[in-house]
Amino acid sequence: MSHYKRFTVLGINHNTLDFMRLLVASVRKFSTSSFEIIILDNDSTDGSKEWLLEHPDIMAIHSSTNIGHGLGLDQAFPFVRTPYTCVLDIDCHVQRSGWDEAFWSAYTRNPKTRLVAVHGGVGNELKPIHPFFMWFETSFFRQHNFKFAPGNGWDVGRALYGRILGLGYDVIRILPSYEPDGSKFYPGVFGTEYYFDGKPTIYHNWYSGRMAGLRSGDDVDGYKFEEFSAHKELLFNQPLVHEILGDKTREDQQS
């Protein structure tokens, strides 16, 4: 394999070991171009630090305190060495082979494109992109000194979207999408699915980072910890998730 790497997956972790394992495994399984992975760990206590030490192919950056998601990305981004960067929240994973080629092809199709991201909400121009997934040229973001931590009251998705359009460039925005009959690829699971080129491509779980450290009876935005836990179990029992993780338990039970 050539030493050339096309893109870097950049993620921030805080006490979400199960989701981090799934994200990393999905990138390894389904990427068809050469890549690197950088994860900044925000002082986790759930075994994440130890897991990262067992995987030397991941560039792990360890923060002694929880500095949050945006500032974590700002701290990690200078370590990217590849032409393209793919920001993926730690509770995302990719779902099909060639996902990276699909986004690279979409990006390069229009010479004015400078970002591929997911739409922050139908009809919600106050948050035109959600920064849990972003594919962009590393040099372009560095040239314009783009930051990921919110500043001056600006939502980071709104700020990045506005600056890129203000420079005269385009942003490809991907809307949530499901099966042709409206059903979900992961039936009943607590999260959002994004299809690209008509195929399931990115899944984003809800509230995983914000639920870390919470206990029975606690809630986030009205969703109880117990409800989140039940949906997490449902997600990790999906056939594709078992396949990504190489989990033979399901197959053994069915044989």
C-alpha positions as CSV (number, residue, x, y, z in Angstrom):
1,M,0.0,0.0,0.0
2,S,1.2,3.5,-0.8
3,H,2.2,5.8,2.1
4,Y,-0.1,8.3,0.6
5,K,-3.2,8.9,2.8
6,R,-6.2,10.7,1.3
7,F,-8.2,11.6,4.4
8,T,-8.3,11.7,8.1
9,V,-11.2,10.9,10.3
10,L,-11.3,13.3,13.2
11,G,-13.3,12.4,16.4
12,I,-13.7,13.6,20.0
13,N,-14.4,11.1,22.7
14,H,-15.6,11.4,26.3
15,N,-16.7,8.2,28.0
16,T,-18.3,6.7,24.9
17,L,-16.1,3.7,24.4
18,D,-18.7,1.5,22.8
19,F,-19.6,4.2,20.2
20,M,-15.9,4.9,19.5
21,R,-15.2,1.2,18.9
22,L,-18.1,1.1,16.4
23,L,-17.0,4.3,14.6
24,V,-13.4,3.1,14.2
25,A,-14.4,-0.4,13.1
26,S,-16.8,1.0,10.5
27,V,-14.1,3.3,9.0
28,R,-11.7,0.4,8.9
29,K,-14.2,-1.9,7.3
30,F,-15.8,0.3,4.7
31,S,-13.2,2.8,3.6
32,T,-11.8,2.1,0.1
33,S,-9.1,4.8,0.0
34,S,-6.2,5.2,2.4
35,F,-6.9,7.0,5.7
36,E,-5.7,7.9,9.1
37,I,-7.8,8.3,12.4
38,I,-7.2,10.9,15.0
39,I,-9.2,10.8,18.3
40,L,-8.9,13.3,21.1
41,D,-10.0,11.8,24.3
42,N,-11.5,14.2,26.9
43,D,-10.2,12.6,30.1
44,S,-12.4,9.5,29.9
45,T,-12.8,7.1,32.8
46,D,-14.7,4.3,31.0
47,G,-11.7,2.4,29.6
48,S,-11.4,4.6,26.4
49,K,-7.8,5.6,27.2
50,E,-6.7,2.0,27.6
51,W,-8.5,1.0,24.4
52,L,-6.8,3.7,22.4
53,L,-3.4,2.6,23.7
54,E,-4.1,-0.9,22.4
55,H,-4.6,0.6,18.8
56,P,-1.3,2.3,17.7
57,D,-2.7,2.9,14.2
58,I,-5.0,5.6,15.8
59,M,-3.3,8.9,16.7
60,A,-4.7,9.4,20.2
61,I,-4.5,12.8,21.9
62,H,-5.2,12.8,25.6
63,S,-6.7,15.9,27.3
64,S,-6.3,16.1,31.1
65,T,-9.7,17.7,31.3
66,N,-12.9,17.6,29.4
67,I,-12.5,20.6,27.0
68,G,-15.6,19.8,25.0
69,H,-16.2,18.9,21.4
70,G,-15.5,22.1,19.5
71,L,-12.3,23.0,21.3
72,G,-11.3,19.4,21.1
73,L,-11.5,19.6,17.3
74,D,-9.5,22.8,17.3
75,Q,-6.8,21.1,19.4
76,A,-6.7,18.0,17.2
77,F,-7.0,19.5,13.7
78,P,-3.4,20.8,13.5
79,F,-2.3,17.1,13.6
80,V,-4.1,16.3,10.4
81,R,-1.6,15.4,7.6
82,T,-3.9,14.4,4.8
83,P,-5.4,16.4,1.9
84,Y,-9.0,15.8,3.2
85,T,-10.5,15.8,6.6
86,C,-13.7,14.0,7.7
87,V,-15.1,15.2,11.0
88,L,-17.4,12.5,12.5
89,D,-18.9,12.6,15.9
90,I,-18.0,9.7,18.1
91,D,-21.6,8.4,18.1
92,C,-21.7,8.2,14.3
93,H,-20.6,5.3,12.1
94,V,-20.5,4.7,8.3
95,Q,-22.6,1.9,6.8
96,R,-21.3,0.9,3.4
97,S,-18.2,0.2,1.4
98,G,-17.0,3.1,-0.6
99,W,-18.6,5.8,1.5
100,D,-15.3,7.8,1.4
101,E,-15.1,7.6,-2.4
102,A,-18.7,8.8,-2.7
103,F,-18.1,11.9,-0.7
104,W,-14.8,12.6,-2.4
105,S,-16.4,12.3,-5.8
106,A,-19.3,14.6,-4.7
107,Y,-16.8,17.1,-3.4
108,T,-14.6,17.2,-6.5
109,R,-17.5,17.2,-9.0
110,N,-18.0,21.0,-8.6
111,P,-14.8,23.1,-8.3
112,K,-16.7,25.6,-6.1
113,T,-17.5,23.0,-3.4
114,R,-15.6,23.5,-0.2
115,L,-17.7,21.5,2.2
116,V,-19.9,18.4,2.3
117,A,-22.0,18.3,5.5
118,V,-25.4,17.2,6.8
119,H,-28.3,19.7,7.0
120,G,-28.9,21.0,10.5
121,G,-32.7,20.7,10.2
122,V,-35.3,21.1,7.4
123,G,-36.2,24.7,7.0
124,N,-33.9,25.8,9.9
125,E,-31.5,28.3,8.3
126,L,-30.3,29.4,11.8
127,K,-28.4,26.1,11.8
128,P,-27.9,25.3,8.2
129,I,-25.4,22.5,8.8
130,H,-24.9,20.1,11.8
131,P,-21.1,19.7,12.4
132,F,-21.3,16.1,13.4
133,F,-20.3,15.2,9.9
134,M,-18.1,17.4,7.6
135,W,-15.9,16.5,4.6
136,F,-13.5,19.2,3.4
137,E,-10.1,20.0,2.1
138,T,-7.7,20.4,5.0
139,S,-5.7,23.2,3.3
140,F,-8.8,25.3,2.7
141,F,-9.8,25.3,6.4
142,R,-6.3,26.0,7.4
143,Q,-5.9,28.9,4.9
144,H,-9.0,30.6,6.3
145,N,-8.3,29.7,9.9
146,F,-11.7,28.1,10.5
147,K,-12.5,27.1,14.1
148,F,-14.8,24.5,15.4
149,A,-15.4,25.9,18.8
150,P,-18.4,28.3,18.9
151,G,-17.5,31.9,19.4
152,N,-19.2,35.3,19.9
153,G,-22.6,33.6,20.3
154,W,-22.4,31.9,16.9
155,D,-23.4,28.3,16.3
156,V,-20.4,26.7,14.7
157,G,-22.4,25.2,11.8
158,R,-24.0,28.5,11.0
159,A,-20.6,30.3,11.2
160,L,-18.8,27.8,8.9
161,Y,-21.7,27.8,6.4
162,G,-21.9,31.6,6.3
163,R,-18.2,32.1,5.9
164,I,-17.8,29.5,3.1
165,L,-20.8,31.0,1.2
166,G,-19.4,34.5,1.9
167,L,-16.2,33.6,0.2
168,G,-18.1,32.6,-2.9
169,Y,-18.0,28.8,-2.5
170,D,-20.6,26.1,-2.2
171,V,-21.7,23.7,0.5
172,I,-23.3,20.3,-0.3
173,R,-25.9,19.6,2.4
174,I,-27.3,16.1,3.0
175,L,-30.8,15.8,4.4
176,P,-31.9,12.9,6.7
177,S,-33.4,10.1,4.6
178,Y,-34.8,6.7,5.0
179,E,-36.1,3.7,3.1
180,P,-38.4,4.3,0.1
181,D,-41.4,3.4,2.3
182,G,-40.3,5.8,5.0
183,S,-39.1,3.1,7.4
184,K,-35.6,3.2,9.0
185,F,-32.7,1.0,8.0
186,Y,-32.2,0.5,11.7
187,P,-35.9,-0.1,12.7
188,G,-36.9,1.7,15.8
189,V,-33.5,3.0,16.7
190,F,-33.0,6.3,18.5
191,G,-31.0,8.3,15.8
192,T,-30.9,9.9,12.4
193,E,-30.0,8.1,9.1
194,Y,-28.4,9.8,6.1
195,Y,-28.6,8.2,2.7
196,F,-26.2,9.3,0.0
197,D,-26.6,8.2,-3.7
198,G,-29.7,6.4,-2.5
199,K,-27.8,4.1,0.0
200,P,-27.6,4.2,3.8
201,T,-24.3,5.9,4.4
202,I,-24.1,7.6,7.8
203,Y,-25.9,6.9,11.1
204,H,-25.9,9.4,14.0
205,N,-27.0,8.3,17.4
206,W,-28.7,10.9,19.6
207,Y,-27.4,12.2,23.0
208,S,-24.6,9.6,23.4
209,G,-22.0,12.1,24.6
210,R,-24.5,14.1,26.7
211,M,-25.7,10.9,28.4
212,A,-22.2,9.9,29.5
213,G,-22.1,10.0,33.3
214,L,-25.8,10.3,33.8
215,R,-27.8,7.9,36.0
216,S,-31.2,6.3,36.3
217,G,-33.8,9.0,36.3
218,D,-31.7,11.6,34.7
219,D,-32.7,13.1,31.3
220,V,-31.5,15.2,28.4
221,D,-34.1,17.3,26.6
222,G,-36.8,15.2,28.2
223,Y,-35.3,11.8,27.1
224,K,-34.7,9.7,30.1
225,F,-31.5,7.8,30.7
226,E,-33.4,4.5,30.6
227,E,-34.9,5.3,27.2
228,F,-31.5,6.1,25.8
229,S,-30.1,2.9,27.2
230,A,-32.8,0.8,25.6
231,H,-32.2,2.4,22.3
232,K,-28.5,1.9,22.6
233,E,-29.1,-1.8,23.2
234,L,-31.3,-1.9,20.1
235,L,-28.7,-0.2,18.0
236,F,-26.0,-2.6,19.1
237,N,-28.2,-5.5,18.2
238,Q,-28.6,-4.4,14.5
239,P,-27.2,-7.0,12.1
240,L,-25.0,-4.5,10.4
241,V,-23.5,-3.3,13.7
242,H,-22.7,-6.9,14.6
243,E,-21.1,-7.3,11.2
244,I,-19.0,-4.2,11.6
245,L,-17.8,-5.2,15.1
246,G,-17.1,-8.7,14.0
247,D,-19.4,-9.9,16.8
248,K,-20.1,-13.6,16.4
249,T,-22.5,-13.8,19.4
250,R,-25.6,-13.2,17.2
251,E,-24.6,-15.8,14.7
252,D,-23.8,-18.3,17.4
253,Q,-27.3,-17.8,19.0
254,Q,-29.0,-18.3,15.6
255,S,-27.0,-21.5,14.6
